[in-house]
Amino acid sequence: TDTIHNGGISVANLIIHFPSSVIPFSTTATTTTSMSRKITDANFEESSQLLTNKNQDGNYNNCDIDYGSASDQHHQQQHKGSINFLGSLSIAVNSLTGPAMLNLPSTFQRSGLIPTCATIIVTCILSSLCSLHMADTISKLPNNKNFQKEYEFSDAFSYFMGRWWFLITQVLFFLCVTCLNISSIVDTSQVVDTVIGDWIPGGSVALHFSPTTERSSIVEWVRWDPDVTCTGDELQEGECIAFGQYDGSILLTLGYVITGLIFLPLSLLDLKENSHFQVMGFIVLLICSVIFMFEFAFVDPDGDGHGLNFNNISWWGNSWSSLFGVILFNFALVIAVPAWLYERQESVSVPQVINSSTVLSSALYMAVGMTGGWAIPHVSDNMLESMISGVFGISMQVSASIFAFMIIGLGIPLFSVLTRLNLTNSGLCSHNVGNLLAVFLPWGISWLLYSGSAITNLLSWGGVLFTSLVAFLLPVGLALFTVWNLPDVVGSIFNNNGRSKTNLMILFASVVLSIILALIGLWIG
C-alpha cells in the first residue's frame, strides 16, 4: 500500500494491478516492495491520469485500479455467484465427511471417549481457522474484497510469494487432490462390486490381466461371489473385500466400469453445476447418519441383546497412536474454499458456511462414532464393508450401500473440478489439458491400483503428507506471511493488528504439532 504525493495531494491506500505486459502476474517478486506494486517512473504518467477523478466533495477516493482488458473487466462486473447457502454448506460438509466417519466407532473403542472427542473438537477448530485465513488472504488480492474475481489456491501464493511458490503449490495441490481422487475412485468401485456380489446371483465380474512372460499376458474373465469366497467371520470383521483373492493383480471390474459411466461425466462439469449433486449427497449423508444411529441402538449382531452398552467405550482408552491420523486428515475443507468463494452468492456469509460445516461435520463424527462404538462390541476398523455385506441387517445394508456410493462417489467429480480449476485459472494449461490431468489421468491410473495393499498404503501416506501441507500448513503460513509483510493490507474476514500476528503464530505452531503427532502415530501404527 503506497502513499503517492501529486501536487501536494496525498492519495492513500492505492492498490494498482498492472497488466501482464507490465508486471507478469505469475512472476511477482517476493519482496514487500514488489508485492505492494510501487508505481515506477515509466508508469507514473499513465497512473496519474487515472487519479484525476474526484468524488462529489472534491476529494480523491481510495481506489483499486485494474489494467486488465475491457472484456475482462466486463466479465468480472457481470459475474454473479449462483451457489446459495444450502449448496455452499453441502460442498463444505461433503469435503469434510466421508467413509472415514464409519471408522470412528473402532477409534472411540480404542482411544477412549474423552481423547477422541477432544481430538475431533481441536481438529474442527484448526480446520475452520485454516479455511477462514485462506479466505481472508484471497480477499487481499487485487479488486477481490468481496471475492468477485476468480482466484484459485495457487494464485494467492503466486501474487504474494512469487513464481516458485506458485509452481510448488500447484504440484502439491495436484498430488494431494489426485491421491484423494484415486482413493475415492477405487473405494467407490469396490463398493459397487460388493453390492453387485451381494444382490446379483453369481456376483461381480472382471477382466483379470495376468502377466506370464515379459512380452505376453493372459486375459481372463473372473468372478467374485461373497457367498463362495468369504467366510462368516470375514464378513463380520469387514475382511470380505471384492476380488480380494486377486491381491496385487491388475483388474478391470464391472464396478469400476459402472462407477466411471456415472461419475466421469460429472467430473467434466463446473462447480456450480456440480453443486446440485452435492446438495443431493448432503441430504443422503444426513438421512443415512440418522438411520445408522437408529440401527446402532437396536443392532444385535451376536444375538445377545439389543441396545447401547456404554461399557464398550472407556473414558480414556488404551491406544492413541492413530488417533490424530484418523481424524486430522479428513478435514480437508481448504481445498474447496477458493473455487467456492467465487461461485457463491454474494449474500452467503463465508464465516457462517465454514463454521457451520465444521461444527456439523464434527457433530456427525461424534454422534455416529459413539453410537456405533456403544452398540457393537469389538467393532472392526473396516465397519463399512461389514455393513454393506448385510451382517447387521437388510436396512443397514441398503443404507450403507447408498451412503458409500453417494458420499464417496460424489467426491470424485468435486476433486476433479477443484484440480482442474487450480490448473487452468492461472493460465498454466488449457481447459482440455486440465481435463486430461484432473479427470482422465486419475481414471486411467485407478483401475491399475484396484487391488494391492502396498499401493493402498502408498496412497494413504501420500494423502496424509500432501493433505497436511495443502489443507493446514500452507494456508496458515501464507496468512502469517501476508500479515507480517503487508500489515496495512486488510482482508474481509479478519482485521490485521498486532494481536493477529500472535494468534497466527499460535495457530501455526498448533498445526505443526498436530501434524507431527499424526505422522508419528501413522508411523507407529
N, C-alpha and C positions, 0 to 999 in steps of 0.2 A: 504494500500500500504506500503510495507516494504522495508527497505534497508538492505541487507544482506552482511556482510563482510566475505569473504572467501579467505584467503591468501593475504589479502591486496587489493583485487579487490572488488569494490562496484558494486553491481547489483541492479539497482533501478527499481521501478515501477513493481515489480513482483507480479502477482496475481496467487495463486495456488488454484485450485479447487480439493479438496480431494474426494475420493470415499466415498459412504455412510458408508462403513465399518470403515472408519477413523473418519470422521465428518459427521453425518447424515445431509443431505441437509435440511430436514424439521424441524430439531431441533436446528438450528443455534441460538446461544445466541444473545442477542440484544446489547451487548457491542461493542464498536468500535474495541477492540482487537480481538474478535471472528469474527467480520464481515470482517476484513482485512486478516483473515486466517494466523496468525503468525505461523511460522514453529516450531514445537516442537522438542525437542531433539530426540524423538523416530523416527521422520520422516526426520530429517535433513540429515542423510547419504544418504537416497534414493533421496531426493531433490537435494543434491549436485551433484550426478551423472548426473542428468538431466541438470545441469547448465554448463557442461563441453563443450558443443557445442559453437563454436565461429564462427563469420562471417569471411568473407574474409580478413577483416582488422585486425583480431586478437582480436576484442573487443567482449564483451558479449552483447547479444541482450536483450532488454526488452521483456519478453515472457509471454504468457498465457499458463499455464500447466493444462491439464485436465487429471485426472487419471481414466476417465471412461474406460469402456471396449473397446476393439479394434472394436467390431461391432458397438458400439455407436458412436465412433469417425468416423468410415467409413460412418455411416448413415448421420452424420452431414456434412461430407465433400461432400457427394453425393447429399444432398438435395438442390434443386434449386426451389425457388418460381415460381409459374406459373400464378399468378394473375397480369394482366397488369394494366396500368393506368386507362383504362375505367372500368375494373372490380373493381379496388380499389375505384374509385370515386363513382361507383354505390353502393357498400356496405356502404360507408360512408354516402352518401346522403340519402339512404334508412333508415339508422339508425337515421337520423336527422329529416326527414319529415314523414308525415303520415296523418291520418284523422284529426289531430288537426289543420292542415292547413286550413280546411274549418270551423273551429270555430273562425278564426281570423276576418272575416267581422263583426261579432257582437262585438268582442273585440275592434276593431277600433271605432265602433259607440259608445260604452260605455266608453272607456278610452281615446279617442281622438287620433289624428294623431301623434302629437309630442311625447307624453308619450309612445305610443305603438311602434313607430319606434325606439325610444331611447332604450327601453327595449329589443327589438329584437337585436339591434346592440351590446348592452352590453352583452347579453347572447351569441351572436356569438363569441365575443372576449373571454369570460370566457371559453366556450366550447372548442375553439381552443387551448387556453393556457393549459387547464387541459389535453387535449389529447396529446399535444406536450410534456408536462412534464412527462406524463406517459410513452410515448415512450422513452424519454431521460433516465428515471430511468431504464427501461428494458434493454437499451443498456449498462448499467453499470454492468449487471450481467456477470458472467464469460464467456469469449470467445464469447461475443454476441455484439461486437461493431457494426457489420453490420446486426444484427438480424438473424444470421444464426442458432441459437438454438431456440427450441420451448419452450418458457416461456409464461405462462398464467398470468392472473391478480393476482391470489393469490400467485403464485410462487415468485413474486417480494417481497411481504410482508414477505413470509417465509424466504427468503435469508437475507433481511436487518433487519427485526424486530423480527423474531423468530416464533416458532410453534404456539403460541397462536394467533398471528395476522393472521397467515395462516388460522387457523380454523375460526376465526371471519369473515375474508373477504370471505371465502368460503360460510358461511351461508348467509352473506349479499348479495353477488353476486347472489347466488341461489334464494333467496327470491325476489330480485329486478327483475331479468330477468324472473322468473316464473310469477310474477304479470303481467309484460308486455305481456308475452306469453298467459296467460289465458285470459286477456282482448282482445288480438288480435283474439284468437280463438272464443270467444263469439261474438265479433263485426263482424267478417267475416261470422259467421254462420247466424247472424241476417240479414246481407246484402243479403246473398243467399236466405234466406226465403222471404225477401222483394221483391227481383227480381222475384222469383217464384210466389209470390202473385200478382205482377203487370202484369206478362206476361202470366201466365197459368190460364185458367178458373178454378175456384174453389179454387185457392190459394194453399198454402203450407199445409202440414200435419205434425202431431207429435203424439208421444205416450205420453199421459198425465198420470202421476203417482199421484194418489190422495189417501193419507192415510185415512183410516176410523177408524181403531182401532189400538192398539199398535202392533198387530201381523198380520194385513191384510191391503191391499190397493186395490184400484180399478185402473185398467189399461184400458185406453180407447183411441180410435183414436179421435183426434180433428183437426179441420181445421181453417186456418186463411186466410180470404179474405179481403183485404183492402176496397173493394167496399161495403162490408157488415158491417164491424166493425169500420170503420173510417169515420169521417165527413170531409167536405172540409176544415174547419178551422184547424182540427188536421193535415191534410196533409200539409197545408200552414205553420203551426208552427213547423213542424217536430216532432209532437207528436204521429204520427201513427207508433208505434213500433210493429214489428212482434210478435204475440202472447202476446201482452200487456195486454189482458184481463185475462191472467193467471199469473199475477204478484205474485211472491213468490212460484209458483208451480214448480214441477220437470217435465221437458220436454225433450224428445229426438226427435228433429225436423229433417225434411228432409234436411234442410240447413246445420245442424250440420254434418249429415252423409256424404253429398256431400263434405263439407269442409275437413272432415277427410280423405276421399278417395283420395283427391287431394294433400293435404299438409302434411299429416302424413308421407308418403313415402319419401318426400323431406327432412324431418327432420332427416332421418337416413343417409343422405349423409354427406360428409365432406364439409369444407368451400370452397375449390377450385371448387368442383362440383356444389355447390350452387351458385357460383359467376356468372355462365351463366344465371341463373334465375334472379339474382339480376340486371344484366345488362338489361334484358327484363323489369323488374319492373321500372328501372330508365328511360328507354325510354318512357314507358307508363306514368310515372309521368310528364315528360317534355311535352309530347303531350297533355295530359289531362289538364295540367295547362294553356297551350296556349288556348285550347278550352274554358276552364272556363272563362278566361279573355275576350275572344271574345264574349262569350254568355252573360256575365255580362254587357257588353257595349250595348247590344241590347235587354236584357230581359225585359218583360213587364208583370209581374205577376198580376198587378192590372188594367191593361187596361188604364193607364193614361199617356202613353207616353214612348218612348224608350230613351236610352242613360244614361249617368252618371250624377248624381246630386251631385255636390261637397258639397252641404249643408247637406248631410246625415251624414257626419263625421265632427265634430267640431275640432278645433285645439287642445284643451286641455281636452275635455271630461268632464264627471261628476261623474264617478265611477272608482276607480283604485284598489279596494280591491283584485280582482282576476287576475290582470294583470301579475304579476310575476309567479303566479301559472300556468296560461295557457301556458306561453311561456317557462319558465326556464326548466321544467322537460321533455320537448320534445327534448331537445338537449342532448341525452344520447349517444354521439358518443364514449365515452371512453370504453364502454363495448365491442366494436368490435375491438378496436385498437390492443390489444396483439395478438390475433389469426391472424389478418390480417398482422401484421408485419412479421410473419414467412412465410406466404404463398405468399407474394407479390414478384414480380420480383425485382431483385437487382437494376435495373435501375430506378425503380419507387421511386420518391422523397417523403419521409414521410411528410415534411412540406408542400410541394405543394399539396398533396392529402388532408391533414387535413385542410389547409387554404382555398383551393378551395371549398371543400364540405361545410364548414360552411358558406362561403360567398354566394355560390349558394343557399343553403337552406334558408338563411336569405332573399335573394332577392325574392325567390318564396313566402315565407311567407308574405312579404310586398306587393308584386305585386297582389297576389290573394286576400289577405285581404283587401287592399284598393279598388280594382275594385269591389269586392263583396259588400263592405260597401257603396260605392258610387252608385251602381246600384239598390240595393234593400232596400227600407225604412223599418226600424224596422225588420231587418233580425233576424231569430231565432238562438239560440245557437246551435241547432241541425240541421244546414242547410243541412248537407249531406243527412239526411233522407228525407228532403223536395225535394232535387234534385233527389234522386232515385225514389221518388213517382211520378214524372212526372209533378209536378206543374209548372216547368219552361221550359217545352217543351221536345220533344222526344230526341233531340240531347243531351241536358243536362242530361237527364235521363240515356241514354246509356253511356255517358262519365263518369258520376258519379258512375254508377254501375261497370264499368270496373276499374275505379280508386280505388274504395273501395275494390274490390275483389283482385286486383293485389297488391296494396300498403300495405294494412293491412294484406292480406293473406300471402304475401311473407316474412313478418316479422316473421311469425310463425316458419318456418324452420331455419331462421337466429338466432332467440333467442334460439332455441333448440340446434343448433350446438355450439353456444358460451357457453351455460351452460354445455354441455357435455365435451367440451374441458377443461374447467376450473376444472371440477371434475376429469377427467381421466389423464390429462397430468402429474399431480404431483404424480400419483400413489395412490390417495386417494381411488379410486374404479376402477373396471374393465370397459371395454368398454360396456359390456352388462348391468351392473348396472348403468352406466352413461346414457345409452339409457332409462332404466327404469325410472330414476329420471328426466331426462331432456326432454324426449319425451312423454313417455306413461303416466306418472303421471299428467302432465298438461291436456292431453286429457281425462284422466279418471276423472278429477275433473270438467272440464269446463262445461260439459253438465248438471251437477247438479246446476251450477250457471248461467244458461242461462237467467233466469228471477229473478227479485227481486232487488229492489233499494238498500236495506241495504247491500247486497253483493257487488253491484257495488260501493257504497261509501267506503266500506272497502278496496276493491281493489285499488280505487283511492288514498286513504290515504296511503295505503301500498306502492303503486308505488311511490308516492311523497317522502315519508320518505326514502325508500331504494335507490331510484334514486339519491336523494340529496347527500347521503353518497358515493355511488359507482361511480357516474359519475362526481362528483365535489370535495367533501371534502377529500376523501381518496387519490386520486391521487396527489393532491396538498400537502397534509400532508406528504405523503411518499417522494415526491420530496424534501420538506423542510427538512425532517429528514436526507436524504442522503447527501444533500448539507451541512448541519450543522455538521454532524458527520464524513463525509468522503469527506472533501474538495478537496483532491488530486485525487479522482476518477472522471474522466471527462466522460460525456456521448457523444453521437454522434450528439445530437441536439443542446444543449446549452453548453457554456463554463462556468465552475464554477469559480466564483470570489466573492469578497465582495459584489459587486452590485447585483449578482444573489440572495443572501440571502435576501436582502432588497426587491427586486422585488417579490420574492416568498412570503414574509410576507405580502406585499400589496395585492397580488393575493389571499392569504388565507383569509385575512380579508374581501376582496370583496365578495368571495364566501360565507363566513359565513353570511354577511349582506344580500346578495341576498336570501339565503335560509330562513333566519328569516322573511324577508318581504313576501316571498311567502307563508310560513306557516301561518303567521298572516292573510294574505288575504284569504287563504283557510279556516281558522277557522271562520273569519267574514262572508265569503260567505256562 
